[in-house]
Amino acid sequence: MSAHILIVEDDPSLLEGMSLILHEVGYSIQTARNGREGLEAFRQQIPDLVISDVMMDEMDGFHMLDEMRRESGGLPMPFLFVSARSSRADLDLARQKGADDFLPKPFGAAELLDAVQARLERWRVVHLSGTREAHLQTVTLLANAVEARDLYTGRHVERVRRYATALARELSWDEEALAILDFGSLLHDLGKISIPDALLNKAGPLSKEEWDLMRRHTEIGANLIAKVEHLRPAVPYVLFHHEHWDGSGYPKGLSGSEIPIEGRLMAVVDAFDALTTFRPYSTARTPEEAIQRLREGADRQFDPVLVETFQGIFERGELSPILEMTDEGPGFDPGQSARQQGRQGTPGSGKVP
């Protein structure tokens, strides 16, 4: 849905010009010829952005903004003044009242479009951050509840989340993608909530039937979060983090770039954490050994570009604080050997678990 913009301007030609420019690129436009009309339009439908002149008859722009904020309960809103008045005092007053900035008259179409896009993007990120924090608290509680059932994973999901964020930032992902990554990385093993405790914490080898059941956690988890609107974009992290670059993974047997980037990224960081921490089916390796295992698995299990990028982050020392986050949950025994336990990943796979 396109952004809804309210334009309040007492110059008819400028009002028409701004409306045409913004409507042409897909914005939904509502207009008003003075502050009182603008306030009435605001009451009918709260816009995504208000563009207003300052000096107008029947209520100036500053007074109108005060009234809009009062009627919305004091909540901030995207607001852009367009005016020939741009003294330091005017700028300070506009910012005190919560306006984003001035766009000085006269201005061209490109300047108007750039200013509008910048303000809408800024407020989109602000809104995303607010809702992200609220949802993140709930997601973290759920992830911790799932993880608490596994005696051996400790702080796995939090470390994976941080590894994933470091890799995504290196790939220049935007804030919206990073917000989705937070949910996906924390909930990537959500489907294990359906796995019996005895199987989840079994130290010995798994039978084929047990492995088949364990593998279902990707589809079970994806089906669960697909039912929650704000979590639905994170489905690829949950569903595809056990797919392999060569097509030998599960649940769909996808290969190469057929695997969504979210699943490919999660596969790398999930494996790195599994390699560097004790599991009942593997001894903890040094980070250097883990990176080498990832390199050996590139082009087979992992996206080779992501492995190379992750290695670069590691070599710059940026993963050290995460590696220092030790497992503190019950059942953690770093001295226990995987060979003594006898369980070594998927039977016959030879893959990183």
C-alpha positions in Angstrom: 0.0 0.0 0.0 1.3 3.4 -0.9 2.0 6.1 1.7 -0.9 8.5 2.4 0.3 12.1 2.4 -1.6 15.2 3.5 -0.5 18.5 1.8 -1.5 21.7 3.5 -0.7 24.8 1.4 -2.5 28.1 0.8 -0.8 28.7 -2.6 -3.1 27.0 -5.1 -0.5 26.5 -7.8 2.1 25.1 -5.4 -0.6 22.8 -3.8 -1.5 21.5 -7.2 2.1 21.1 -8.3 3.2 19.1 -5.2 0.0 17.0 -5.5 0.7 16.1 -9.1 4.4 15.3 -8.5 3.7 13.0 -5.5 0.7 11.4 -7.1 2.7 10.6 -10.2 5.1 8.4 -8.3 2.3 6.5 -6.5 1.6 8.3 -3.3 -2.0 8.7 -2.1 -2.6 12.5 -1.7 -5.1 14.5 0.3 -5.0 18.3 0.2 -6.0 21.3 2.3 -5.8 25.0 1.7 -5.1 26.2 5.3 -4.4 24.9 8.8 -8.1 24.5 9.8 -8.8 22.4 6.7 -5.6 20.4 7.3 -6.7 19.6 10.9 -10.1 18.5 9.7 -8.5 16.3 7.0 -6.2 14.8 9.7 -9.2 14.0 11.9 -10.8 12.1 9.0 -7.7 10.0 8.2 -4.3 10.1 10.0 -1.7 10.4 7.2 1.7 8.8 6.9 3.3 12.2 6.3 2.1 15.8 6.6 3.6 18.4 4.3 2.7 21.9 5.3 3.4 25.6 4.7 4.1 27.7 7.8 2.4 31.0 7.1 -1.3 30.5 6.3 -4.6 32.2 7.1 -7.0 30.5 9.6 -4.3 28.7 11.6 -0.6 28.6 10.7 1.5 25.4 10.3 3.0 25.5 13.8 -0.5 25.8 15.4 -1.8 23.1 13.2 1.0 20.7 14.2 0.3 21.4 17.9 -3.3 20.5 17.4 -2.5 17.4 15.5 -0.2 16.1 18.1 -2.7 17.0 20.9 -5.4 15.1 19.2 -3.2 12.1 18.6 -2.3 11.9 22.3 1.1 13.5 21.9 2.4 10.8 19.6 5.1 12.0 17.2 4.3 12.0 13.5 6.2 12.5 10.2 5.9 16.2 9.4 7.7 18.3 6.8 7.4 22.1 6.5 7.8 23.8 3.2 8.3 27.5 3.6 10.4 30.5 2.5 10.8 31.1 6.3 13.8 29.2 7.3 15.5 31.3 10.0 17.4 29.6 12.9 14.4 30.4 15.2 12.0 28.9 12.8 14.1 25.7 12.4 14.4 25.4 16.2 10.7 25.9 16.8 9.8 23.3 14.1 12.1 20.7 15.7 10.8 21.4 19.2 7.3 20.7 17.9 8.4 17.5 16.3 8.7 18.4 12.6 11.4 16.6 10.7 12.8 19.6 8.9 12.2 22.5 6.5 12.2 22.2 2.7 12.9 25.8 1.7 11.0 27.4 -1.2 11.5 27.4 -4.1 12.3 23.8 -4.6 12.2 21.4 -7.6 10.4 18.1 -8.1 13.6 16.0 -7.3 14.1 17.9 -4.0 10.5 17.3 -3.0 10.6 13.6 -3.8 14.0 13.1 -2.0 12.7 14.9 1.1 9.5 12.9 1.2 11.2 9.6 0.7 13.8 10.4 3.4 11.2 11.3 6.0 9.0 8.3 5.2 12.0 6.0 5.5 13.2 7.5 8.7 9.8 7.0 10.3 9.4 3.5 8.9 12.6 2.6 10.7 11.4 4.2 13.9 8.1 2.4 13.8 9.8 -0.9 12.9 12.2 -0.5 15.8 9.4 0.1 18.3 7.3 -2.9 17.2 10.4 -5.0 16.8 11.4 -4.5 20.5 7.9 -5.5 21.6 7.8 -8.6 19.5 11.4 -9.5 20.2 10.7 -9.8 24.0 8.0 -12.3 23.3 10.0 -14.2 20.7 13.0 -14.4 23.1 10.9 -15.9 25.8 9.5 -18.5 23.4 13.0 -19.3 22.1 14.3 -19.7 25.7 11.5 -22.0 26.5 12.3 -24.2 23.6 16.0 -24.2 24.3 15.5 -25.0 28.0 14.3 -28.5 26.9 17.6 -29.3 25.3 20.2 -30.0 28.0 23.1 -29.5 25.6 22.5 -26.3 23.6 22.9 -23.7 26.4 23.0 -20.2 24.9 22.9 -21.5 21.4 20.1 -19.4 20.0 21.5 -16.1 21.3 25.0 -16.9 19.9 23.5 -17.9 16.6 21.5 -14.7 16.5 24.6 -12.6 17.0 26.7 -14.5 14.5 23.8 -14.1 12.0 23.6 -10.4 12.6 27.3 -9.9 12.1 27.2 -11.8 8.8 24.1 -10.0 7.6 25.6 -6.6 8.4 28.7 -7.5 6.5 26.4 -8.2 3.6 24.8 -4.7 4.0 21.3 -5.9 4.8 18.9 -3.1 5.7 17.2 -2.6 9.1 14.0 -4.3 8.0 15.9 -7.4 7.0 17.8 -7.4 10.2 14.6 -7.2 12.2 13.3 -10.3 10.5 16.6 -12.0 11.0 16.3 -11.4 14.8 13.0 -13.4 14.8 14.2 -16.1 12.4 17.5 -16.7 14.2 15.9 -16.9 17.6 13.1 -19.3 16.4 15.1 -21.4 13.9 14.7 -24.5 16.1 11.1 -23.7 17.2 9.9 -27.0 15.7 11.9 -28.9 18.3 9.1 -28.1 20.7 7.3 -31.1 19.2 10.3 -33.5 19.7 10.0 -35.7 22.8 12.5 -34.9 25.5 13.9 -38.4 25.5 14.8 -38.1 21.8 15.9 -34.5 22.0 18.5 -35.3 24.7 19.4 -38.8 23.6 23.2 -39.3 23.9 23.4 -42.5 21.8 23.0 -42.9 18.1 19.6 -42.2 16.6 17.7 -44.8 14.5 16.5 -43.9 11.0 13.0 -43.5 12.4 14.3 -41.1 15.1 16.2 -39.1 12.6 13.1 -38.8 10.4 11.2 -37.5 13.4 14.0 -35.1 14.3 14.2 -33.7 10.8 10.5 -32.7 10.9 11.3 -29.8 13.2 12.0 -27.5 10.3 8.5 -27.9 8.8 6.8 -28.0 12.1 8.5 -24.7 13.2 7.8 -23.1 9.9 4.1 -24.0 10.0 3.8 -22.6 13.5 5.3 -19.1 12.7 3.5 -18.9 9.4 0.3 -18.5 11.4 1.6 -15.3 13.1 1.5 -12.3 10.7 4.6 -10.5 12.1 6.6 -13.7 12.2 5.7 -15.0 8.7 8.6 -13.3 6.9 11.0 -15.3 9.1 9.7 -18.7 7.8 12.8 -19.2 5.4 15.2 -19.2 8.4 13.2 -21.9 10.1 12.3 -24.0 7.1 15.5 -24.0 5.1 18.5 -23.9 7.6 19.2 -27.6 7.0 19.2 -27.4 3.2 22.7 -28.1 1.6 24.3 -26.3 -1.3 24.7 -29.6 -3.2 21.0 -30.6 -2.7 21.5 -33.3 -0.1 19.8 -31.4 2.8 16.2 -31.3 4.0 13.3 -30.8 4.0 13.0 -29.9 0.3 16.3 -31.0 -1.1 17.0 -27.6 -2.6 20.4 -26.7 -4.0 22.6 -23.6 -4.7 20.7 -20.4 -5.1 17.4 -22.3 -5.0 17.9 -22.1 -1.2 16.7 -18.8 0.1 19.5 -16.6 1.3 18.0 -16.7 4.9 18.4 -20.5 5.0 21.9 -20.4 3.5 23.0 -17.8 6.0 21.5 -19.6 9.0 23.2 -22.9 7.9 26.6 -21.3 8.2 26.2 -19.7 11.6 24.2 -22.6 13.0 27.0 -25.0 12.0 29.7 -22.8 13.3 28.1 -22.6 16.8 27.5 -26.4 16.8 31.2 -27.0 15.9 32.5 -24.7 18.6 30.4 -26.0 21.5 30.0 -29.3 23.1 27.2 -31.5 21.8 26.4 -35.1 22.8 27.4 -36.1 19.2 30.6 -34.0 18.8 33.4 -32.5 20.7 33.9 -28.8 20.8 36.4 -27.6 18.2 38.5 -24.5 18.2 37.1 -21.6 16.2 40.0 -22.0 13.7 39.1 -25.7 13.3 35.4 -24.8 12.9 36.2 -22.2 10.1 38.3 -24.9 8.4 35.3 -27.3 8.6 33.1 -24.7 7.0 35.6 -24.2 4.2 35.7 -27.9 3.6 31.9 -27.9 3.4 31.8 -25.0 1.0 30.2 -25.9 -2.4 28.8 -29.1 -0.7 26.9 -28.1 2.4 27.4 -24.3 2.5 27.2 -21.3 0.2 30.9 -20.7 -0.6 30.5 -16.9 -0.7 28.9 -16.8 2.7 31.6 -19.0 4.2 34.3 -16.7 2.8 32.5 -13.6 4.2 32.0 -15.2 7.6 35.7 -16.2 7.7 36.7 -12.6 7.0 34.6 -11.4 10.0 36.2 -14.1 12.2 39.7 -13.1 11.1 39.1 -9.5 12.0 38.2 -10.6 15.5 34.6 -9.5 15.4 33.3 -12.8 16.6 35.4 -13.0 19.7 32.8 -11.5 22.1 30.2 -14.0 20.9 32.6 -16.9 21.3 33.1 -15.9 24.9 29.4 -16.5 25.6 29.8 -19.9 27.3 27.1 -22.5 27.9 25.8 -22.4 31.4 22.8 -24.7 31.3 22.5 -28.1 33.0 24.2 -31.0 31.3 27.1 -29.0 29.8 30.3 -31.0 30.0 33.0 -29.7 27.7 35.3 -32.6 28.5 32.9 -35.3 27.3 33.8 -36.9 24.0 31.5 -37.4 21.1 33.1 -40.7 20.3 32.3 -41.9 23.9 28.7 -41.0 23.2 28.6 -42.7 19.8 26.2 -40.3 18.1 27.7 -38.5 15.0 25.1 -36.5 13.1 23.0 -37.9 10.3 23.7 -41.6 9.8 26.1 -42.1 6.9 26.1 -38.4 6.0 29.6 -37.4 7.1 28.2 -33.8 7.3 28.7 -31.2 9.9 25.8 -31.7 12.3 
